[in-house]
Structure formats: C-alpha cells, structure tokens
Amino acid sequence: MDGTFWLTVAAVVALGLAAAAAVLLVRVFRARRLLLDAGVPLRDKALFWVAVAYTVSPVDLIPDPVYLDDIGVLLLALRSLHAAAAAARPADAP
C-alpha cells in the first residue's frame, strides 16, 4: 500500500469526524433553544457555552484534525442539557 491510500483514509476519517462534530454542535444549539424557558439551572446553561467555546476554540486537548475531544465535550453538554430539561419539567399529574 502506498502513501496515497493512507492519505485518502486519513482524509475520509478527518471529514467524518468533522461532520460528526458539526452535527453535534447543531444539536446542542437546538437543545439550548428548547431550554430557554425551561427553568434549567445556570450550571447547565454555562456548560452549553463552555462546550460551544471549546468546540470553536483553536486550543484543544487533541489537535484539530482529530475532533474526538470536541465530540466528547458536545456529547457531555447535550446529555446535561437534556437531563436538566427533563428534571425542570413538571411531573404530569394523573
């Protein structure tokens, strides 16, 4: 196998990770829009802004061609926002 094959594989993996990070960023923005009036604690709202800032920041734990750290931070923010929204919703009385 020559260098062209490995370069192609690396490019495909990098594009896949970038697409996954972009999809997760869009999901975080949509989740935040839904939670504006949900009574979510300030800690969870701050986590949203930290996730967005970390994703667009040029300073990363892992260099930017590998978006694994960005994806992890966005997944954490999504999970926290959805859990906070579920907890903030009043329980339906039968």
N, CA, C and O atoms as a CHARMM CRD file, in Angstrom:
* protein
*
  376
    1    1 MET  N      0.84500  -1.17400   0.00000 PROA 1      0.00000
    2    1 MET  CA     0.00000   0.00000   0.00000 PROA 1      0.00000
    3    1 MET  C      0.88900   1.23600   0.00000 PROA 1      0.00000
    4    1 MET  O      1.87000   1.33300   0.73800 PROA 1      0.00000
    5    2 ASP  N      0.51300   2.15200  -0.83900 PROA 2      0.00000
    6    2 ASP  CA     1.32800   3.35200  -0.96000 PROA 2      0.00000
    7    2 ASP  C      0.79100   4.48200  -0.08900 PROA 2      0.00000
    8    2 ASP  O     -0.22100   4.33600   0.59700 PROA 2      0.00000
    9    3 GLY  N      1.48000   5.58900  -0.13300 PROA 3      0.00000
   10    3 GLY  CA     1.11400   6.73300   0.70200 PROA 3      0.00000
   11    3 GLY  C     -0.20200   7.37100   0.30900 PROA 3      0.00000
   12    3 GLY  O     -0.87200   7.97500   1.14700 PROA 3      0.00000
   13    4 THR  N     -0.58200   7.24700  -0.94900 PROA 4      0.00000
   14    4 THR  CA    -1.84400   7.83300  -1.41000 PROA 4      0.00000
   15    4 THR  C     -3.03800   7.16700  -0.73300 PROA 4      0.00000
   16    4 THR  O     -4.00900   7.84000  -0.38800 PROA 4      0.00000
   17    5 PHE  N     -2.97600   5.86000  -0.54300 PROA 5      0.00000
   18    5 PHE  CA    -4.05500   5.13400   0.12000 PROA 5      0.00000
   19    5 PHE  C     -4.22800   5.63400   1.55200 PROA 5      0.00000
   20    5 PHE  O     -5.34700   5.91900   1.97900 PROA 5      0.00000
   21    6 TRP  N     -3.12500   5.74000   2.29500 PROA 6      0.00000
   22    6 TRP  CA    -3.21400   6.17100   3.68900 PROA 6      0.00000
   23    6 TRP  C     -3.64400   7.62900   3.80900 PROA 6      0.00000
   24    6 TRP  O     -4.34000   8.00100   4.75400 PROA 6      0.00000
   25    7 LEU  N     -3.23200   8.44600   2.85400 PROA 7      0.00000
   26    7 LEU  CA    -3.65300   9.83900   2.84500 PROA 7      0.00000
   27    7 LEU  C     -5.16300   9.92800   2.60500 PROA 7      0.00000
   28    7 LEU  O     -5.84800  10.74300   3.22300 PROA 7      0.00000
   29    8 THR  N     -5.67200   9.09200   1.71300 PROA 8      0.00000
   30    8 THR  CA    -7.10800   9.05900   1.44500 PROA 8      0.00000
   31    8 THR  C     -7.88100   8.58300   2.66800 PROA 8      0.00000
   32    8 THR  O     -8.91500   9.15700   3.00700 PROA 8      0.00000
   33    9 VAL  N     -7.39200   7.54400   3.33000 PROA 9      0.00000
   34    9 VAL  CA    -8.04600   7.03900   4.53500 PROA 9      0.00000
   35    9 VAL  C     -8.05600   8.11000   5.62300 PROA 9      0.00000
   36    9 VAL  O     -9.07800   8.31400   6.27900 PROA 9      0.00000
   37   10 ALA  N     -6.93900   8.78900   5.81900 PROA 10     0.00000
   38   10 ALA  CA    -6.85700   9.84500   6.82800 PROA 10     0.00000
   39   10 ALA  C     -7.81200  10.98900   6.50600 PROA 10     0.00000
   40   10 ALA  O     -8.44000  11.53900   7.41000 PROA 10     0.00000
   41   11 ALA  N     -7.92900  11.35100   5.23800 PROA 11     0.00000
   42   11 ALA  CA    -8.83600  12.42900   4.84200 PROA 11     0.00000
   43   11 ALA  C    -10.29000  12.04400   5.08300 PROA 11     0.00000
   44   11 ALA  O    -11.08200  12.86500   5.54500 PROA 11     0.00000
   45   12 VAL  N    -10.64400  10.79900   4.77100 PROA 12     0.00000
   46   12 VAL  CA   -12.01900  10.33800   4.97900 PROA 12     0.00000
   47   12 VAL  C    -12.35200  10.31800   6.47100 PROA 12     0.00000
   48   12 VAL  O    -13.44000  10.73700   6.86800 PROA 12     0.00000
   49   13 VAL  N    -11.43000   9.83700   7.29200 PROA 13     0.00000
   50   13 VAL  CA   -11.65600   9.80800   8.74300 PROA 13     0.00000
   51   13 VAL  C    -11.78800  11.22000   9.29500 PROA 13     0.00000
   52   13 VAL  O    -12.67200  11.48400  10.10900 PROA 13     0.00000
   53   14 ALA  N    -10.92700  12.12300   8.86600 PROA 14     0.00000
   54   14 ALA  CA   -10.98300  13.50800   9.33000 PROA 14     0.00000
   55   14 ALA  C    -12.29600  14.17300   8.92700 PROA 14     0.00000
   56   14 ALA  O    -12.89700  14.89300   9.72500 PROA 14     0.00000
   57   15 LEU  N    -12.74100  13.93700   7.70400 PROA 15     0.00000
   58   15 LEU  CA   -14.01700  14.50500   7.25700 PROA 15     0.00000
   59   15 LEU  C    -15.19400  13.91800   8.02900 PROA 15     0.00000
   60   15 LEU  O    -16.14200  14.63200   8.35800 PROA 15     0.00000
   61   16 GLY  N    -15.13700  12.62900   8.31700 PROA 16     0.00000
   62   16 GLY  CA   -16.20000  12.00300   9.10700 PROA 16     0.00000
   63   16 GLY  C    -16.27600  12.56800  10.50700 PROA 16     0.00000
   64   16 GLY  O    -17.36600  12.83400  11.01300 PROA 16     0.00000
   65   17 LEU  N    -15.13000  12.75400  11.13700 PROA 17     0.00000
   66   17 LEU  CA   -15.11500  13.33100  12.48300 PROA 17     0.00000
   67   17 LEU  C    -15.57800  14.78400  12.47900 PROA 17     0.00000
   68   17 LEU  O    -16.28300  15.21000  13.39400 PROA 17     0.00000
   69   18 ALA  N    -15.19300  15.54000  11.46900 PROA 18     0.00000
   70   18 ALA  CA   -15.63400  16.93000  11.36700 PROA 18     0.00000
   71   18 ALA  C    -17.14500  17.00100  11.16700 PROA 18     0.00000
   72   18 ALA  O    -17.80900  17.86200  11.74400 PROA 18     0.00000
   73   19 ALA  N    -17.68800  16.10200  10.35600 PROA 19     0.00000
   74   19 ALA  CA   -19.14100  16.07500  10.14500 PROA 19     0.00000
   75   19 ALA  C    -19.86800  15.70900  11.43000 PROA 19     0.00000
   76   19 ALA  O    -20.90500  16.29400  11.74200 PROA 19     0.00000
   77   20 ALA  N    -19.33700  14.74900  12.17800 PROA 20     0.00000
   78   20 ALA  CA   -19.96200  14.36500  13.45200 PROA 20     0.00000
   79   20 ALA  C    -19.93300  15.52300  14.43300 PROA 20     0.00000
   80   20 ALA  O    -20.91900  15.75600  15.13200 PROA 20     0.00000
   81   21 ALA  N    -18.84100  16.24500  14.50200 PROA 21     0.00000
   82   21 ALA  CA   -18.75000  17.39600  15.39800 PROA 21     0.00000
   83   21 ALA  C    -19.73600  18.48700  14.98400 PROA 21     0.00000
   84   21 ALA  O    -20.35000  19.12000  15.84300 PROA 21     0.00000
   85   22 ALA  N    -19.89600  18.71200  13.68300 PROA 22     0.00000
   86   22 ALA  CA   -20.83500  19.72400  13.20400 PROA 22     0.00000
   87   22 ALA  C    -22.27800  19.34000  13.53400 PROA 22     0.00000
   88   22 ALA  O    -23.06600  20.19200  13.94400 PROA 22     0.00000
   89   23 VAL  N    -22.62500  18.07700  13.35900 PROA 23     0.00000
   90   23 VAL  CA   -23.98300  17.61400  13.68100 PROA 23     0.00000
   91   23 VAL  C    -24.25200  17.77800  15.17500 PROA 23     0.00000
   92   23 VAL  O    -25.33000  18.22100  15.57200 PROA 23     0.00000
   93   24 LEU  N    -23.27900  17.42200  15.99300 PROA 24     0.00000
   94   24 LEU  CA   -23.46100  17.57200  17.43800 PROA 24     0.00000
   95   24 LEU  C    -23.57200  19.03300  17.84700 PROA 24     0.00000
   96   24 LEU  O    -24.34300  19.35900  18.74800 PROA 24     0.00000
   97   25 LEU  N    -22.82800  19.90700  17.21100 PROA 25     0.00000
   98   25 LEU  CA   -22.93200  21.33300  17.51700 PROA 25     0.00000
   99   25 LEU  C    -24.32200  21.85800  17.18500 PROA 25     0.00000
  100   25 LEU  O    -24.88900  22.64100  17.94800 PROA 25     0.00000
  101   26 VAL  N    -24.87200  21.43400  16.05700 PROA 26     0.00000
  102   26 VAL  CA   -26.23100  21.83900  15.69100 PROA 26     0.00000
  103   26 VAL  C    -27.22800  21.30800  16.71700 PROA 26     0.00000
  104   26 VAL  O    -28.16000  22.02000  17.09100 PROA 26     0.00000
  105   27 ARG  N    -27.04900  20.07900  17.17300 PROA 27     0.00000
  106   27 ARG  CA   -27.95600  19.51700  18.18700 PROA 27     0.00000
  107   27 ARG  C    -27.86700  20.27600  19.49900 PROA 27     0.00000
  108   27 ARG  O    -28.88000  20.46800  20.17100 PROA 27     0.00000
  109   28 VAL  N    -26.68000  20.70700  19.87100 PROA 28     0.00000
  110   28 VAL  CA   -26.52500  21.49400  21.10000 PROA 28     0.00000
  111   28 VAL  C    -27.25700  22.82000  20.95700 PROA 28     0.00000
  112   28 VAL  O    -27.94700  23.24100  21.88500 PROA 28     0.00000
  113   29 PHE  N    -27.12100  23.49400  19.80400 PROA 29     0.00000
  114   29 PHE  CA   -27.83100  24.75300  19.61100 PROA 29     0.00000
  115   29 PHE  C    -29.34600  24.55200  19.65400 PROA 29     0.00000
  116   29 PHE  O    -30.05800  25.36700  20.24100 PROA 29     0.00000
  117   30 ARG  N    -29.84000  23.49100  19.04800 PROA 30     0.00000
  118   30 ARG  CA   -31.28400  23.22400  19.08100 PROA 30     0.00000
  119   30 ARG  C    -31.74800  22.91800  20.49700 PROA 30     0.00000
  120   30 ARG  O    -32.81600  23.37100  20.91000 PROA 30     0.00000
  121   31 ALA  N    -30.96400  22.15800  21.24100 PROA 31     0.00000
  122   31 ALA  CA   -31.33200  21.83400  22.61900 PROA 31     0.00000
  123   31 ALA  C    -31.34700  23.09600  23.46700 PROA 31     0.00000
  124   31 ALA  O    -32.22500  23.26300  24.31400 PROA 31     0.00000
  125   32 ARG  N    -30.39200  23.97900  23.25200 PROA 32     0.00000
  126   32 ARG  CA   -30.35800  25.21500  24.02400 PROA 32     0.00000
  127   32 ARG  C    -31.57800  26.07500  23.72400 PROA 32     0.00000
  128   32 ARG  O    -32.15600  26.67500  24.63100 PROA 32     0.00000
  129   33 ARG  N    -31.96900  26.13700  22.46900 PROA 33     0.00000
  130   33 ARG  CA   -33.14600  26.92200  22.10200 PROA 33     0.00000
  131   33 ARG  C    -34.39100  26.38500  22.80300 PROA 33     0.00000
  132   33 ARG  O    -35.25000  27.15800  23.22600 PROA 33     0.00000
  133   34 LEU  N    -34.48800  25.06700  22.92500 PROA 34     0.00000
  134   34 LEU  CA   -35.64300  24.47000  23.60000 PROA 34     0.00000
  135   34 LEU  C    -35.62700  24.73700  25.09500 PROA 34     0.00000
  136   34 LEU  O    -36.68000  24.75000  25.73100 PROA 34     0.00000
  137   35 LEU  N    -34.44900  24.95000  25.66300 PROA 35     0.00000
  138   35 LEU  CA   -34.33200  25.08300  27.11300 PROA 35     0.00000
  139   35 LEU  C    -34.32300  26.52100  27.60500 PROA 35     0.00000
  140   35 LEU  O    -34.12300  26.75000  28.79800 PROA 35     0.00000
  141   36 LEU  N    -34.52900  27.48200  26.74400 PROA 36     0.00000
  142   36 LEU  CA   -34.50100  28.87500  27.19100 PROA 36     0.00000
  143   36 LEU  C    -35.53000  29.15000  28.28300 PROA 36     0.00000
  144   36 LEU  O    -35.23200  29.86500  29.24000 PROA 36     0.00000
  145   37 ASP  N    -36.71300  28.60500  28.16100 PROA 37     0.00000
  146   37 ASP  CA   -37.77800  28.85500  29.12700 PROA 37     0.00000
  147   37 ASP  C    -38.03300  27.66000  30.03700 PROA 37     0.00000
  148   37 ASP  O    -39.07800  27.59100  30.68500 PROA 37     0.00000
  149   38 ALA  N    -37.11300  26.73800  30.09300 PROA 38     0.00000
  150   38 ALA  CA   -37.36900  25.50400  30.83100 PROA 38     0.00000
  151   38 ALA  C    -36.97800  25.57900  32.30000 PROA 38     0.00000
  152   38 ALA  O    -37.19700  24.61100  33.02900 PROA 38     0.00000
  153   39 GLY  N    -36.41700  26.67000  32.75600 PROA 39     0.00000
  154   39 GLY  CA   -36.00600  26.76300  34.14800 PROA 39     0.00000
  155   39 GLY  C    -34.77800  25.92200  34.45000 PROA 39     0.00000
  156   39 GLY  O    -34.63900  25.39900  35.55600 PROA 39     0.00000
  157   40 VAL  N    -33.91400  25.79100  33.50600 PROA 40     0.00000
  158   40 VAL  CA   -32.70000  24.99700  33.65500 PROA 40     0.00000
  159   40 VAL  C    -31.72000  25.76400  34.53700 PROA 40     0.00000
  160   40 VAL  O    -31.57800  26.97700  34.38100 PROA 40     0.00000
  161   41 PRO  N    -31.04000  25.08400  35.46200 PROA 41     0.00000
  162   41 PRO  CA   -30.07600  25.76600  36.33400 PROA 41     0.00000
  163   41 PRO  C    -28.94800  26.42800  35.54100 PROA 41     0.00000
  164   41 PRO  O    -28.61600  26.01000  34.43200 PROA 41     0.00000
  165   42 LEU  N    -28.37300  27.46600  36.13600 PROA 42     0.00000
  166   42 LEU  CA   -27.30600  28.22400  35.49900 PROA 42     0.00000
  167   42 LEU  C    -26.10500  27.34600  35.17000 PROA 42     0.00000
  168   42 LEU  O    -25.43400  27.57100  34.16200 PROA 42     0.00000
  169   43 ARG  N    -25.83000  26.36300  35.99300 PROA 43     0.00000
  170   43 ARG  CA   -24.69300  25.46200  35.75800 PROA 43     0.00000
  171   43 ARG  C    -24.82500  24.75700  34.40900 PROA 43     0.00000
  172   43 ARG  O    -23.84300  24.64800  33.67500 PROA 43     0.00000
  173   44 ASP  N    -26.00200  24.28700  34.08100 PROA 44     0.00000
  174   44 ASP  CA   -26.21400  23.58700  32.81300 PROA 44     0.00000
  175   44 ASP  C    -26.17800  24.54200  31.62300 PROA 44     0.00000
  176   44 ASP  O    -25.71800  24.17300  30.54200 PROA 44     0.00000
  177   45 LYS  N    -26.66300  25.76900  31.81900 PROA 45     0.00000
  178   45 LYS  CA   -26.56300  26.75800  30.75500 PROA 45     0.00000
  179   45 LYS  C    -25.10600  27.14100  30.51600 PROA 45     0.00000
  180   45 LYS  O    -24.68900  27.33100  29.37400 PROA 45     0.00000
  181   46 ALA  N    -24.34100  27.25200  31.58500 PROA 46     0.00000
  182   46 ALA  CA   -22.91800  27.57000  31.44300 PROA 46     0.00000
  183   46 ALA  C    -22.18600  26.43200  30.73200 PROA 46     0.00000
  184   46 ALA  O    -21.27900  26.68000  29.93700 PROA 46     0.00000
  185   47 LEU  N    -22.57200  25.19700  31.01000 PROA 47     0.00000
  186   47 LEU  CA   -21.95400  24.06300  30.34000 PROA 47     0.00000
  187   47 LEU  C    -22.16800  24.13800  28.83600 PROA 47     0.00000
  188   47 LEU  O    -21.27600  23.78300  28.06500 PROA 47     0.00000
  189   48 PHE  N    -23.33000  24.59300  28.41400 PROA 48     0.00000
  190   48 PHE  CA   -23.59200  24.78300  26.98600 PROA 48     0.00000
  191   48 PHE  C    -22.58300  25.75300  26.38000 PROA 48     0.00000
  192   48 PHE  O    -21.97800  25.45800  25.35000 PROA 48     0.00000
  193   49 TRP  N    -22.40200  26.91000  27.01800 PROA 49     0.00000
  194   49 TRP  CA   -21.48700  27.91100  26.47200 PROA 49     0.00000
  195   49 TRP  C    -20.04300  27.43100  26.50300 PROA 49     0.00000
  196   49 TRP  O    -19.26700  27.75200  25.60300 PROA 49     0.00000
  197   50 VAL  N    -19.67400  26.67400  27.51800 PROA 50     0.00000
  198   50 VAL  CA   -18.32000  26.11300  27.57100 PROA 50     0.00000
  199   50 VAL  C    -18.10500  25.13200  26.42100 PROA 50     0.00000
  200   50 VAL  O    -17.04300  25.13100  25.79900 PROA 50     0.00000
  201   51 ALA  N    -19.09600  24.30500  26.13800 PROA 51     0.00000
  202   51 ALA  CA   -18.98100  23.33100  25.04600 PROA 51     0.00000
  203   51 ALA  C    -18.84100  24.03700  23.69900 PROA 51     0.00000
  204   51 ALA  O    -18.02800  23.63200  22.86800 PROA 51     0.00000
  205   52 VAL  N    -19.62100  25.07800  23.48400 PROA 52     0.00000
  206   52 VAL  CA   -19.53500  25.81700  22.22500 PROA 52     0.00000
  207   52 VAL  C    -18.18100  26.51000  22.11100 PROA 52     0.00000
  208   52 VAL  O    -17.54500  26.46300  21.05800 PROA 52     0.00000
  209   53 ALA  N    -17.74300  27.14800  23.18400 PROA 53     0.00000
  210   53 ALA  CA   -16.44900  27.84000  23.15300 PROA 53     0.00000
  211   53 ALA  C    -15.30300  26.85900  22.92500 PROA 53     0.00000
  212   53 ALA  O    -14.36900  27.15400  22.17900 PROA 53     0.00000
  213   54 TYR  N    -15.37300  25.70200  23.56200 PROA 54     0.00000
  214   54 TYR  CA   -14.31200  24.70800  23.37800 PROA 54     0.00000
  215   54 TYR  C    -14.29200  24.17100  21.95400 PROA 54     0.00000
  216   54 TYR  O    -13.22500  23.91700  21.39500 PROA 54     0.00000
  217   55 THR  N    -15.46500  24.00000  21.37200 PROA 55     0.00000
  218   55 THR  CA   -15.54800  23.46300  20.01400 PROA 55     0.00000
  219   55 THR  C    -14.96300  24.42600  18.99200 PROA 55     0.00000
  220   55 THR  O    -14.27200  23.99300  18.07000 PROA 55     0.00000
  221   56 VAL  N    -15.21900  25.70600  19.13400 PROA 56     0.00000
  222   56 VAL  CA   -14.72000  26.67500  18.15800 PROA 56     0.00000
  223   56 VAL  C    -13.33700  27.20600  18.52000 PROA 56     0.00000
  224   56 VAL  O    -12.71900  27.90500  17.71700 PROA 56     0.00000
  225   57 SER  N    -12.84900  26.89300  19.69500 PROA 57     0.00000
  226   57 SER  CA   -11.54800  27.37400  20.14400 PROA 57     0.00000
  227   57 SER  C    -10.41800  26.67700  19.38100 PROA 57     0.00000
  228   57 SER  O    -10.50200  25.48200  19.09800 PROA 57     0.00000
  229   58 PRO  N     -9.36900  27.42200  19.05200 PROA 58     0.00000
  230   58 PRO  CA    -8.22300  26.77500  18.40100 PROA 58     0.00000
  231   58 PRO  C     -7.36100  25.97700  19.38900 PROA 58     0.00000
  232   58 PRO  O     -6.50300  25.20100  18.96900 PROA 58     0.00000
  233   59 VAL  N     -7.57900  26.16100  20.68400 PROA 59     0.00000
  234   59 VAL  CA    -6.81600  25.43500  21.70100 PROA 59     0.00000
  235   59 VAL  C     -7.60300  24.18900  22.07600 PROA 59     0.00000
  236   59 VAL  O     -8.73100  24.28500  22.55900 PROA 59     0.00000
  237   60 ASP  N     -7.01000  23.01800  21.85300 PROA 60     0.00000
  238   60 ASP  CA    -7.67700  21.75000  22.12100 PROA 60     0.00000
  239   60 ASP  C     -6.74800  20.82300  22.87700 PROA 60     0.00000
  240   60 ASP  O     -5.53200  21.01700  22.90300 PROA 60     0.00000
  241   61 LEU  N     -7.34700  19.80200  23.49800 PROA 61     0.00000
  242   61 LEU  CA    -6.54500  18.75600  24.11900 PROA 61     0.00000
  243   61 LEU  C     -5.87400  17.90200  23.05900 PROA 61     0.00000
  244   61 LEU  O     -4.73500  17.46500  23.22200 PROA 61     0.00000
  245   62 ILE  N     -6.59700  17.67000  21.97100 PROA 62     0.00000
  246   62 ILE  CA    -6.08800  16.91000  20.82800 PROA 62     0.00000
  247   62 ILE  C     -6.10600  17.86400  19.63400 PROA 62     0.00000
  248   62 ILE  O     -7.07900  18.60200  19.47200 PROA 62     0.00000
  249   63 PRO  N     -5.07000  17.88000  18.79300 PROA 63     0.00000
  250   63 PRO  CA    -5.05500  18.81100  17.65400 PROA 63     0.00000
  251   63 PRO  C     -6.31000  18.69200  16.78600 PROA 63     0.00000
  252   63 PRO  O     -6.92200  17.62700  16.71100 PROA 63     0.00000
  253   64 ASP  N     -6.68400  19.78800  16.13600 PROA 64     0.00000
  254   64 ASP  CA    -7.96000  19.87700  15.42600 PROA 64     0.00000
  255   64 ASP  C     -8.22000  18.89200  14.30300 PROA 64     0.00000
  256   64 ASP  O     -9.39300  18.61800  14.05200 PROA 64     0.00000
  257   65 PRO  N     -7.25700  18.33900  13.61200 PROA 65     0.00000
  258   65 PRO  CA    -7.65300  17.33900  12.60700 PROA 65     0.00000
  259   65 PRO  C     -8.36000  16.12800  13.23100 PROA 65     0.00000
  260   65 PRO  O     -9.04100  15.38400  12.52600 PROA 65     0.00000
  261   66 VAL  N     -8.20700  15.92700  14.52800 PROA 66     0.00000
  262   66 VAL  CA    -8.90500  14.84300  15.22700 PROA 66     0.00000
  263   66 VAL  C     -9.90800  15.49400  16.17100 PROA 66     0.00000
  264   66 VAL  O     -9.51300  16.13300  17.14600 PROA 66     0.00000
  265   67 TYR  N    -11.20800  15.33800  15.89000 PROA 67     0.00000
  266   67 TYR  CA   -12.25800  16.04000  16.62900 PROA 67     0.00000
  267   67 TYR  C    -12.84500  15.20900  17.76600 PROA 67     0.00000
  268   67 TYR  O    -13.96600  15.47800  18.19700 PROA 67     0.00000
  269   68 LEU  N    -12.13000  14.21900  18.25500 PROA 68     0.00000
  270   68 LEU  CA   -12.67600  13.35700  19.30100 PROA 68     0.00000
  271   68 LEU  C    -12.94800  14.12000  20.58800 PROA 68     0.00000
  272   68 LEU  O    -13.97200  13.88000  21.22800 PROA 68     0.00000
  273   69 ASP  N    -12.07900  15.01800  20.98400 PROA 69     0.00000
  274   69 ASP  CA   -12.30400  15.77700  22.20500 PROA 69     0.00000
  275   69 ASP  C    -13.47800  16.73700  22.05000 PROA 69     0.00000
  276   69 ASP  O    -14.25800  16.91100  22.98700 PROA 69     0.00000
  277   70 ASP  N    -13.61600  17.36000  20.88500 PROA 70     0.00000
  278   70 ASP  CA   -14.74700  18.25000  20.64200 PROA 70     0.00000
  279   70 ASP  C    -16.06600  17.48000  20.68500 PROA 70     0.00000
  280   70 ASP  O    -17.05000  17.94800  21.25800 PROA 70     0.00000
  281   71 ILE  N    -16.07700  16.31400  20.08200 PROA 71     0.00000
  282   71 ILE  CA   -17.27700  15.47800  20.08000 PROA 71     0.00000
  283   71 ILE  C    -17.63400  15.06400  21.50000 PROA 71     0.00000
  284   71 ILE  O    -18.80800  15.07700  21.87100 PROA 71     0.00000
  285   72 GLY  N    -16.64500  14.69900  22.29400 PROA 72     0.00000
  286   72 GLY  CA   -16.89700  14.31300  23.68000 PROA 72     0.00000
  287   72 GLY  C    -17.47900  15.44500  24.50300 PROA 72     0.00000
  288   72 GLY  O    -18.40500  15.22700  25.28500 PROA 72     0.00000
  289   73 VAL  N    -16.95300  16.65200  24.34000 PROA 73     0.00000
  290   73 VAL  CA   -17.46400  17.80600  25.08100 PROA 73     0.00000
  291   73 VAL  C    -18.89700  18.11600  24.64700 PROA 73     0.00000
  292   73 VAL  O    -19.74400  18.41500  25.48900 PROA 73     0.00000
  293   74 LEU  N    -19.17300  18.04900  23.35700 PROA 74     0.00000
  294   74 LEU  CA   -20.53100  18.30900  22.88200 PROA 74     0.00000
  295   74 LEU  C    -21.51700  17.24700  23.36300 PROA 74     0.00000
  296   74 LEU  O    -22.65100  17.56800  23.71600 PROA 74     0.00000
  297   75 LEU  N    -21.09100  15.98800  23.37900 PROA 75     0.00000
  298   75 LEU  CA   -21.97100  14.93300  23.90000 PROA 75     0.00000
  299   75 LEU  C    -22.27400  15.15300  25.37400 PROA 75     0.00000
  300   75 LEU  O    -23.41000  14.96000  25.80700 PROA 75     0.00000
  301   76 LEU  N    -21.27800  15.55100  26.14500 PROA 76     0.00000
  302   76 LEU  CA   -21.48500  15.84400  27.55900 PROA 76     0.00000
  303   76 LEU  C    -22.47300  16.98900  27.74300 PROA 76     0.00000
  304   76 LEU  O    -23.34800  16.92300  28.60600 PROA 76     0.00000
  305   77 ALA  N    -22.33600  18.03700  26.93700 PROA 77     0.00000
  306   77 ALA  CA   -23.24800  19.17700  27.03000 PROA 77     0.00000
  307   77 ALA  C    -24.66800  18.77600  26.64200 PROA 77     0.00000
  308   77 ALA  O    -25.62600  19.17800  27.30200 PROA 77     0.00000
  309   78 LEU  N    -24.81100  17.99300  25.58400 PROA 78     0.00000
  310   78 LEU  CA   -26.14600  17.53400  25.18200 PROA 78     0.00000
  311   78 LEU  C    -26.80900  16.70200  26.26500 PROA 78     0.00000
  312   78 LEU  O    -27.98000  16.89700  26.59100 PROA 78     0.00000
  313   79 ARG  N    -26.04900  15.78000  26.80900 PROA 79     0.00000
  314   79 ARG  CA   -26.60300  14.91200  27.85100 PROA 79     0.00000
  315   79 ARG  C    -27.02000  15.72300  29.08000 PROA 79     0.00000
  316   79 ARG  O    -28.08000  15.48000  29.65800 PROA 79     0.00000
  317   80 SER  N    -26.19600  16.67200  29.47000 PROA 80     0.00000
  318   80 SER  CA   -26.50800  17.50400  30.62300 PROA 80     0.00000
  319   80 SER  C    -27.72200  18.38700  30.37300 PROA 80     0.00000
  320   80 SER  O    -28.57900  18.52700  31.24500 PROA 80     0.00000
  321   81 LEU  N    -27.80100  18.98300  29.18500 PROA 81     0.00000
  322   81 LEU  CA   -28.94000  19.84400  28.87200 PROA 81     0.00000
  323   81 LEU  C    -30.24800  19.06500  28.82600 PROA 81     0.00000
  324   81 LEU  O    -31.26600  19.53800  29.33100 PROA 81     0.00000
  325   82 HSD  N    -30.23300  17.90000  28.23800 PROA 82     0.00000
  326   82 HSD  CA   -31.46000  17.09300  28.18000 PROA 82     0.00000
  327   82 HSD  C    -31.86900  16.60500  29.56900 PROA 82     0.00000
  328   82 HSD  O    -33.05700  16.58200  29.89100 PROA 82     0.00000
  329   83 ALA  N    -30.90500  16.21900  30.38200 PROA 83     0.00000
  330   83 ALA  CA   -31.22400  15.77800  31.74000 PROA 83     0.00000
  331   83 ALA  C    -31.77600  16.93800  32.57500 PROA 83     0.00000
  332   83 ALA  O    -32.71400  16.75200  33.35000 PROA 83     0.00000
  333   84 ALA  N    -31.20600  18.11900  32.42100 PROA 84     0.00000
  334   84 ALA  CA   -31.68800  19.28100  33.16800 PROA 84     0.00000
  335   84 ALA  C    -33.08400  19.68200  32.71400 PROA 84     0.00000
  336   84 ALA  O    -33.91200  20.07300  33.53600 PROA 84     0.00000
  337   85 ALA  N    -33.35600  19.59000  31.41800 PROA 85     0.00000
  338   85 ALA  CA   -34.69100  19.92500  30.90900 PROA 85     0.00000
  339   85 ALA  C    -35.72000  18.92400  31.40700 PROA 85     0.00000
  340   85 ALA  O    -36.83800  19.30400  31.75600 PROA 85     0.00000
  341   86 ALA  N    -35.35400  17.65800  31.44200 PROA 86     0.00000
  342   86 ALA  CA   -36.28600  16.64000  31.94600 PROA 86     0.00000
  343   86 ALA  C    -36.57400  16.85800  33.42500 PROA 86     0.00000
  344   86 ALA  O    -37.70600  16.67900  33.87300 PROA 86     0.00000
  345   87 ALA  N    -35.55800  17.23900  34.17800 PROA 87     0.00000
  346   87 ALA  CA   -35.75000  17.47900  35.60700 PROA 87     0.00000
  347   87 ALA  C    -36.55100  18.74900  35.86600 PROA 87     0.00000
  348   87 ALA  O    -37.26000  18.83600  36.86900 PROA 87     0.00000
  349   88 ALA  N    -36.45000  19.73500  34.97800 PROA 88     0.00000
  350   88 ALA  CA   -37.14400  21.00900  35.15900 PROA 88     0.00000
  351   88 ALA  C    -38.61100  20.92300  34.76800 PROA 88     0.00000
  352   88 ALA  O    -39.42100  21.72900  35.22600 PROA 88     0.00000
  353   89 ARG  N    -38.95800  19.96800  33.93800 PROA 89     0.00000
  354   89 ARG  CA   -40.36000  19.83700  33.52700 PROA 89     0.00000
  355   89 ARG  C    -41.19700  19.35900  34.70900 PROA 89     0.00000
  356   89 ARG  O    -40.79600  18.44300  35.42800 PROA 89     0.00000
  357   90 PRO  N    -42.33500  19.96700  34.90600 PROA 90     0.00000
  358   90 PRO  CA   -43.19600  19.48500  35.99500 PROA 90     0.00000
  359   90 PRO  C    -43.75600  18.10300  35.67000 PROA 90     0.00000
  360   90 PRO  O    -44.08300  17.79400  34.52400 PROA 90     0.00000
  361   91 ALA  N    -43.85300  17.30000  36.69500 PROA 91     0.00000
  362   91 ALA  CA   -44.39600  15.94900  36.51200 PROA 91     0.00000
  363   91 ALA  C    -45.88700  16.05200  36.16600 PROA 91     0.00000
  364   91 ALA  O    -46.61700  16.84700  36.75700 PROA 91     0.00000
  365   92 ASP  N    -46.31800  15.24600  35.21300 PROA 92     0.00000
  366   92 ASP  CA   -47.72700  15.25900  34.81600 PROA 92     0.00000
  367   92 ASP  C    -48.55500  14.59400  35.91200 PROA 92     0.00000
  368   92 ASP  O    -48.28200  13.46500  36.31700 PROA 92     0.00000
  369   93 ALA  N    -49.54900  15.29900  36.37200 PROA 93     0.00000
  370   93 ALA  CA   -50.43800  14.75000  37.40300 PROA 93     0.00000
  371   93 ALA  C    -51.51600  13.91800  36.72800 PROA 93     0.00000
  372   93 ALA  O    -52.12400  14.37400  35.75900 PROA 93     0.00000
  373   94 PRO  N    -51.76600  12.71800  37.21200 PROA 94     0.00000
  374   94 PRO  CA   -52.78900  11.88400  36.56600 PROA 94     0.00000
  375   94 PRO  C    -54.18800  12.35900  36.80000 PROA 94     0.00000
  376   94 PRO  O    -55.13800  11.74700  36.31200 PROA 94     0.00000
